[in-house]
Amino acid sequence: MPPPRVVAVSRDETHRFSKVPAESITLVAGLGVLGDAHAGTLVQHRSRVRRDPNQLNLRQVHLIHAELFDDARVLGYELGPGDLGENVLTADLDLLGLPTETLLDLGGPVVRLTGLRNPCVQIDRFRPGLLKVVLARPDGTPTASPRAESASVIRKAGVMAVVERGGEVVPGQPITVTLPEGPGTPLIPV
């Protein structure tokens, strides 16, 4: 298997579903992606701000594995970088299988995984039926509801992270994984 790498990077200054692909993004420690609507020490996702604007922002950087786009293509959905709102598109890395607190060195900048992205109805608004591509039951069958037996639903819409060390991220950079000490805690939605 080839070494893990950054495939594409994206950001958007406004709160839209998709992000705009870029030649590079700059990560700022403790804040997120410079020039992105979701950057900040406190939560920036609008639905979470409505619930509690004072909670820490555990969703500064959104990462998705490019292999999800391959799965979507098989089911008739053509996706490109930034389409699902991710900041970093990766390849050859099982993001969903990593534990909480894993460090990813993106060629200098480092992010710490905080949890899974919980897919929502916005995905179906973007492309009708796409939610079933990013949600599945343990037996692999698709489901269109993130609430269906929520503990047993497999969420495939990527992972969320906070920035530990800032710097520029560009496509093609290698990704180095540092697992936390001990057995690790599985990622859960944040």
LINFENDA-V371222 format. One line per field, one symbol per residue. phi: phi as a letter, one per 40 degrees, with the letter a starting at -180 (. if undefined). psi: psi as a letter, one per 30 degrees, with the letter a starting at -180 (. if undefined). burial: 1 if it has 9 or more other ideal C-beta (glycine too) atoms within 8 Angstrom, else 0. A space follows every 10 residues. Layout:
BEGIN
phi = ???
psi = ???
burial = ???
END
This chain:
BEGIN
phi = .cccaccaba aacbcbccbc dbcabbcbdg bhcdgbccci cbdbcdcccc cacbccccbc bbbbcccccc cccdcgbcbb dgdcgccbbb agacdccccd gcbbccghcb bbcbiccccb cdccccadgc dccbbacdcg ccbbbcccfd cbcccbchbb abccbcicbb dgccbbbbcc cgcgbdcbdb
psi = klkklkelkl lkflilellk klfllkkkkf ebkkgkfgkl flkfkeeeee ejfgkkjghe kkkkkffeee eeeeggjjkl kfegglekkl lhkieffllk gkkjjhgdkk lkkfakkjka ffefeejkff efegkllfgf klkgjffjie fgkjkggall llkeklakkl kfklkkkjll lafkkkklk.
burial = 0001111111 1100000110 1000111100 1111011111 0111000110 0000101111 1111110110 1110001010 1101011111 1010110111 1111111111 1111111110 0011010011 1111111000 0010010100 0011111111 1110101111 0010101000 0001001001
END
